[in-house]
Amino acid sequence: MNPLLNRISVDPNICFGKPCIRGTRIWVSLVLDFLADGMTFQEVLDEYPQLTEEDIRAAIAYGAEG
């Protein structure tokens, strides 16, 4: 298992059980949508300063697992 996936949490009591970046309510799918729409890592980080580059990489890794 990719160690980055430890940065992803799935809790039925948070965000309706959608996968989120651990410690936030930011959906993995939201991060992936931003990237798919052409946003750079830096633009995502500027929009959500609580995220790190590793969090974005974790979202990509989670998407690749599906």
C-alpha positions, 0 to 999 in steps of 0.5 A: 500500500502506498504510504501516502494513502495514510493521508486520506480518511474515510469516516461516515460521520464526516462529509457523508463518508466521502474520502477526505484529506486527513484532518480536513473536510476537503474531498479527494474528488475536489482536489482531483477535479481541480487538477483535471481542470488544469489547476497546478499544484501551486494553485490548489495550495494557494486556494487551500493553504491547509493542504500540502503537496504531499496531500495532493499527491495522496489524492492522486494516489487514492484516485489511482487505487480506485 
